[in-house]
Amino acid sequence: MSEPQSNKTHFGYKTVDSTEKAGMVADVFHSVAAKYDIMNDLMSAGIHRIWKRFTIELSGVRPGHKILDIAGGTGDLAAKFSKLVGPEGEVVLADINASMLQVGRDKLTDKGVVGNITYTQANAEALPFPDNIFDCITIAFGLRNVTDKDAALRSMLRILKPGGRLLVLEFSKPRNELLSKAYDTYSFRVLPFMGKLVANDAESYRYLAESIRMHPDQETLKGMMDDAGFARCQYYNMTGGVVAIHKGIKP
């Protein structure tokens, strides 16, 4: 039985009321939505595309599958899944943030990604879908912004079909001390500067750097997935552990 949730949580390095965090995160993403894709490419030197490609490979998605991409943002994963599942399949791009959802919808529509994709504004902690309907759920760079991660993982498990898989792509903890120090310098000095220069918003990118540091490390997140009821949980470190993909199967 889980302990009652504290009424306090982290927003980056700040401690805030749990009821306030979702709104504060929403403000961040309303601010960065228009420049999100540009900043992703700049921040990762384009490597985020490789991380996402590996996520797709691990998904095992086939024609006819039903996929949910949570915190789907501007639709990078959803666009790839749309091609993989084909006309008989379905992709749902979900995001709690209306601005991100609109940017994603506009981007994919402009690219001609239509027909088998729908858009839903949804909170990962209480996903508005029936039990046992998705073959695969992905959440890329979104779980660290969720207030109650345990509730979100249980919500994802509920709506997966038995044998369905969850893939969590998220920033994690570098394995090498030198890399970790270099990564800290980059995150807290370069990122806010780039955010100010490109998106005119240093504070949002400072929050993003802090939120990465407050996110559970690889083993802790694996344990949380185990506790939520996922089976055969494992993770794959990429770029020295700067990013990890966690995979779990619904029994």
Phi, psi and omega per residue, in radians:
M1 nan 2.257 -3.075
S2 -1.358 2.659 3.118
E3 -1.283 2.663 3.084
P4 -1.042 2.443 -3.101
Q5 -1.240 2.350 3.055
S6 -1.103 2.666 3.096
N7 -1.498 0.141 3.067
K8 -2.063 2.582 3.090
T9 -2.612 3.132 -3.121
H10 -1.729 2.404 2.912
F11 -2.125 1.642 -2.913
G12 1.100 -2.269 -3.141
Y13 -1.569 -0.080 3.135
K14 -1.476 2.623 2.995
T15 -1.750 2.195 -3.083
V16 -2.334 2.903 3.031
D17 -1.131 2.423 -3.134
S18 -0.994 -0.613 -3.104
T19 -1.209 -0.295 -3.076
E20 -1.650 -0.349 -2.959
K21 -1.094 -0.787 -3.075
A22 -1.002 -0.716 3.122
G23 -1.168 -0.650 3.136
M24 -1.197 -0.712 3.079
V25 -1.119 -0.710 3.120
A26 -1.016 -0.722 3.130
D27 -1.079 -0.685 3.105
V28 -1.034 -0.855 -3.033
F29 -1.367 -0.463 2.957
H30 -1.051 -0.681 -3.090
S31 -1.214 -0.691 -2.997
V32 -1.705 -0.114 -2.980
A33 -0.936 -0.829 -3.033
A34 -1.116 -0.517 -3.100
K35 -1.889 0.224 -2.995
Y36 -1.042 -0.849 -3.101
D37 -1.128 -0.759 3.139
I38 -1.068 -0.795 -3.128
M39 -1.159 -0.633 3.080
N40 -1.013 -0.811 3.141
D41 -1.135 -0.736 -3.139
L42 -1.186 -0.793 -3.066
M43 -1.106 -0.659 -3.052
S44 -1.841 0.075 -3.037
A45 0.950 0.588 3.108
G46 1.444 -0.091 -3.070
I47 -1.164 -0.354 3.124
H48 -1.016 -0.465 3.121
R49 -1.171 -0.641 3.099
I50 -1.203 -0.748 3.102
W51 -1.023 -0.743 -3.116
K52 -1.236 -0.620 3.116
R53 -1.101 -0.707 3.115
F54 -1.157 -0.629 3.074
T55 -1.046 -0.769 3.109
I56 -1.055 -0.751 -3.131
E57 -1.092 -0.668 -3.132
L58 -1.306 -0.282 -3.014
S59 -1.231 -0.486 -3.101
G60 1.142 0.372 -3.071
V61 -1.225 2.399 -3.108
R62 -2.289 2.908 3.099
P63 -0.938 2.401 3.115
G64 1.593 -0.167 -3.120
H65 -1.264 2.763 3.070
K66 -1.972 2.125 -2.983
I67 -2.111 2.461 3.001
L68 -2.073 2.165 3.060
D69 -1.906 1.804 -3.097
I70 -1.500 2.551 -3.055
A71 0.934 0.707 -2.991
G72 -1.216 -0.163 3.005
G73 0.897 -2.168 -3.039
T74 -1.588 0.213 2.853
G75 1.534 0.299 -3.131
D76 -1.007 -0.876 -3.130
L77 -1.235 -0.735 -3.098
A78 -1.027 -0.688 3.137
A79 -1.091 -0.755 3.121
K80 -1.153 -0.749 3.140
F81 -1.113 -0.626 3.136
S82 -1.000 -0.726 3.108
K83 -1.199 -0.698 -3.066
L84 -1.202 -0.690 -3.055
V85 -1.422 -0.380 3.075
G86 1.221 -3.041 -3.050
P87 -1.137 -0.405 3.131
E88 -1.498 -0.210 -3.127
G89 -1.686 -3.102 -3.141
E90 -2.577 2.435 3.059
V91 -2.139 2.278 3.044
V92 -1.951 2.084 3.053
L93 -1.681 2.040 -3.103
A94 -2.055 2.470 3.051
D95 -2.673 2.495 3.118
I96 -1.300 -0.324 -3.007
N97 -1.782 2.081 -3.075
A98 -1.091 -0.644 -3.124
S99 -1.139 -0.780 3.119
M100 -1.125 -0.715 -3.127
L101 -1.088 -0.710 3.137
Q102 -1.173 -0.730 3.096
V103 -1.076 -0.755 3.125
G104 -1.104 -0.795 3.134
R105 -1.062 -0.812 -3.129
D106 -1.097 -0.749 -3.112
K107 -1.102 -0.825 -3.090
L108 -1.243 -0.638 3.094
T109 -1.102 -0.738 3.105
D110 -1.090 -0.538 3.130
K111 -1.459 -0.060 -3.132
G112 1.448 0.270 3.106
V113 -1.491 1.598 -3.103
V114 -2.451 2.936 3.029
G115 1.786 -0.951 -3.091
N116 -2.020 0.353 -3.113
I117 -2.232 2.369 3.078
T118 -2.213 2.873 -3.039
Y119 -2.206 2.330 -3.105
T120 -2.396 2.243 3.008
Q121 -1.462 2.052 -2.997
A122 -2.611 2.587 3.049
N123 -1.637 2.206 -3.090
A124 -1.051 -0.412 -3.108
E125 -1.312 -0.331 -3.110
A126 -2.573 1.277 -3.024
L127 -1.214 2.282 -3.004
P128 -1.507 0.967 -3.107
F129 -2.324 2.688 3.088
P130 -1.166 2.885 3.089
D131 -1.136 2.607 2.878
N132 0.995 0.850 -3.108
I133 -2.093 -0.298 -3.071
F134 -1.819 2.442 3.054
D135 -1.390 -0.519 -3.104
C136 -2.669 2.450 3.029
I137 -2.177 2.331 3.038
T138 -2.112 2.581 2.975
I139 -2.470 1.955 -3.041
A140 -1.925 2.073 3.090
F141 0.968 0.661 -3.137
G142 -2.215 -0.501 -3.024
L143 -1.108 -0.572 -3.097
R144 -1.168 -0.322 3.129
N145 -1.585 -0.097 -3.114
V146 -1.406 2.362 -3.102
T147 -1.171 -0.963 -3.115
D148 -1.898 1.578 -3.064
K149 -1.157 -0.611 3.128
D150 -1.104 -0.764 3.110
A151 -1.095 -0.685 3.139
A152 -1.118 -0.766 3.135
L153 -1.104 -0.699 3.100
R154 -1.156 -0.652 3.116
S155 -1.123 -0.714 3.102
M156 -1.139 -0.741 3.137
L157 -1.046 -0.747 -3.081
R158 -1.009 -0.716 -3.015
I159 -1.609 -0.109 3.021
L160 -1.310 2.549 2.973
K161 -1.237 2.645 2.977
P162 -0.936 2.273 -3.066
G163 1.552 -0.167 3.091
G164 -1.261 2.782 -3.066
R165 -2.154 2.571 3.025
L166 -1.884 2.366 3.046
L167 -2.169 2.124 3.114
V168 -1.938 1.933 3.061
L169 -1.745 2.082 -3.037
E170 -2.687 2.668 2.982
F171 -1.073 2.534 -3.065
S172 -2.448 -2.610 -3.028
K173 -1.938 2.066 3.116
P174 -0.994 2.512 -3.077
R175 -1.440 -0.367 -3.033
N176 -1.885 2.349 -3.049
E177 -1.128 -0.710 3.124
L178 -1.123 -0.754 3.099
L179 -1.090 -0.698 -3.133
S180 -1.065 -0.746 3.134
K181 -1.170 -0.742 3.115
A182 -1.113 -0.685 3.134
Y183 -1.132 -0.696 3.101
D184 -1.093 -0.791 3.130
T185 -1.045 -0.802 3.133
Y186 -1.061 -0.816 -3.039
S187 -1.128 -0.729 -2.987
F188 -1.690 -0.209 3.096
R189 -1.955 -0.852 -3.043
V190 -1.369 -0.799 -3.065
L191 -1.015 -0.896 3.120
P192 -1.046 -0.628 3.108
F193 -1.109 -0.785 3.110
M194 -1.115 -0.701 3.121
G195 -1.059 -0.700 3.113
K196 -1.171 -0.746 -3.062
L197 -1.202 -0.788 -2.994
V198 -1.623 -0.773 -3.051
A199 -1.881 0.036 -3.092
N200 0.945 0.713 -3.052
D201 -2.696 1.489 3.112
A202 -1.265 -0.643 -3.032
E203 -1.100 -0.720 -3.128
S204 -1.091 -0.678 -3.124
Y205 -1.349 -0.446 2.994
R206 -1.163 -0.732 3.082
Y207 -1.059 -0.769 -3.124
L208 -1.040 -0.723 3.104
A209 -1.115 -0.742 3.140
E210 -1.174 -0.689 -3.108
S211 -1.116 -0.559 3.080
I212 -1.120 -0.733 -3.115
R213 -1.192 -0.499 -3.109
M214 -1.508 -0.148 -3.116
H215 -1.304 2.517 3.135
P216 -0.993 2.551 3.096
D217 -1.291 3.135 -3.002
Q218 -0.987 -0.890 -3.079
E219 -1.196 -0.643 3.139
T220 -1.125 -0.788 3.131
L221 -1.142 -0.681 3.072
K222 -1.027 -0.751 3.109
G223 -1.113 -0.657 3.100
M224 -1.127 -0.662 3.099
M225 -1.188 -0.704 3.044
D226 -1.009 -0.838 -3.092
D227 -1.124 -0.560 3.139
A228 -1.263 -0.283 3.099
G229 2.006 0.080 3.097
F230 -1.333 2.624 3.133
A231 -1.942 2.794 3.070
R232 0.893 0.745 -3.116
C233 -1.269 2.389 3.097
Q234 -2.698 2.894 3.107
Y235 -2.406 2.759 -3.123
Y236 -2.192 2.070 3.077
N237 -1.407 2.438 3.042
M238 -2.284 2.660 -3.128
T239 0.875 0.849 3.061
G240 1.201 0.329 -3.129
G241 1.626 0.001 3.034
V242 -1.020 -0.604 3.097
V243 -2.284 2.559 3.057
A244 -2.399 2.575 2.981
I245 -1.901 2.146 3.049
H246 -1.769 2.355 3.133
K247 -2.163 2.376 3.061
G248 -2.465 2.640 -3.104
I249 -1.993 2.440 3.021
K250 -1.373 2.143 -3.112
P251 -1.071 nan nan
